[in-house]
Amino acid sequence: MFKTLQTYKLLFFRLIAIVLGIEISIYFFKSHMLFTGIFGFFIVFLLIREMYFYVRNFVLLYDKTIASILQNDFSSDFTKHKANKNYGDLFQLYDTLKGRQNEQISKDIIYRSILNNIETGIIILEKQENDWNIFLMNDYFSSHFNVPKVSKWKYLKNQLPSLCEIIEEDDFHEIKTSVEISINEQAAQTFVLQASKTEIFEREYCIVLLDSIQNVVEKKEKDAWVNLMKVISHELLNSITPIRSICQNLQDLVEQDSLSAEDLEDIKNSVETMLRRSDHLQKFVEGYRKLAMLPSPKKQKTELQPLIENCLQIMNPLFKKDGIEAVNTISLKGPINVDPQQTEQVIINLLMNSVYALKNMTQKQILISAEAKENRTYIKITDTGSGIEKEIENKVFLPFFTTRNEGAGIGLTLSKNIIEAHGGYISFKTENGKTVFEICLVEG
């Protein structure tokens, strides 16, 4: 407690003074100097009293400061005591912890503000002994589900039993599912439920996120439309801007009194350029029409092996021209239920995509494989190209997006729509430096 040398010195001097006072007073009594001895004992009494209050004040101040720290109460004001160097280390500790608490409070306010402004229902549960309490519930959860900000799990369970039962069934562990919740006895709404469990400083927490399916879909649709509009705007401006510039130039030429041979050549070149750009716009619109008016697949039992061989035969001249080796390792027997023409179109589109990816590669190989498992057929087209750049991974299936100067940007989008119309999906990934496009077809 008494850590500073100055404090020990003051206590030592007081004790010396008291001992000397007692010795002197006893000496006066022995010398029959009664009143002087009594006066000496009176001085000793005052010294003892002063020492008592000195130690008492020191201990009280120390205890008060420590109690404030232990209770996280940093509202006390010790300004008048800070001039005393005896309390230097103590007040430094107090100020350090007070600063850290203020910093933590500021962070908590910011984090809570962020969570309260997120349009996703969030509750954080904290385990205490064998029960769970609600550590945090954001404003969106409280208002959207019409639930007061309760602190006990049992109270929340009374309000939203369907939600709480699902979380309890999985023992507050990892969950990712959908749940139907009825609010104020209205029609049930479907929500995406995600829950995760974590442990921090030997305390267990369960974080629960609830997002409306409609909100998720609307966000996806909005993002898709924004990206689509960017691509369409880019294509239109690339054609309209030069056409407008050429029209302005032609207007200046025809307003002249006479036209020279050079002017006529300019007019001819301008008209040809406008025609090319118009053709490009026409192809662009036709591509959009193809995507918007994709016919429903006419499924029939089709052998996969002959279908793939037919695609390779169509592509063979292009393979020979670019020196590409195409390897077909498919050995599956039995038919698949697909529209053969549309599926053939998808395979050719993916093979064309691989041909473009292999243009500047030294090793040029395309591997086609397939496997059947769990009522699904997986068709893989792997090429030894450089792969798909990270920056464009989320744009690969976007309509009209292309990295080719001569491309229309609908091949992969059309392929994706065809496979999805069949009830399957198409995806891509990079394996050992190779790009793999995978088609999944569900039987039935």
Secondary structure, 3 states (H helix, E strand, C coil): CCCCHHHHHHHHHHHHHHHHHHHHHHHHHHCCCHHHHHHHHHHHHHHHHHHHHHHHHHHHHHHHHHHHHHCCCCCCCCHHHCCCHHHHHHHHHHHHHHHHHHHHHHHHHHHHHHHHCCCCEEEEEEEECCEEEEEEECHHHHHHCCCCCCCEHHHHHHHCHHHHHHHHHCCCCCEEEEEEECCCCCCCEEEEEEEEEEEECCEEEEEEEEEEHHHHHHHHHHHHHHHHHHHHHHHHHHHHHHHHHHHHHHHHHHCCCCCCHHHHHHHHHHHHHHHHHHHHHHHHHHHHHHHHCCCCCCCEEEEHHHHHHHHHHHHHHHHHHHCCEEEECCCCCCEEEECHHHHHHHHHHHHHHHHHHCCCCCCCEEEEEEEEECCEEEEEEEECCCCCCHHHHHHCCCCCCCCCCCCCCCHHHHHHHHHHHCCCEEEEEEECCEEEEEEEEECC
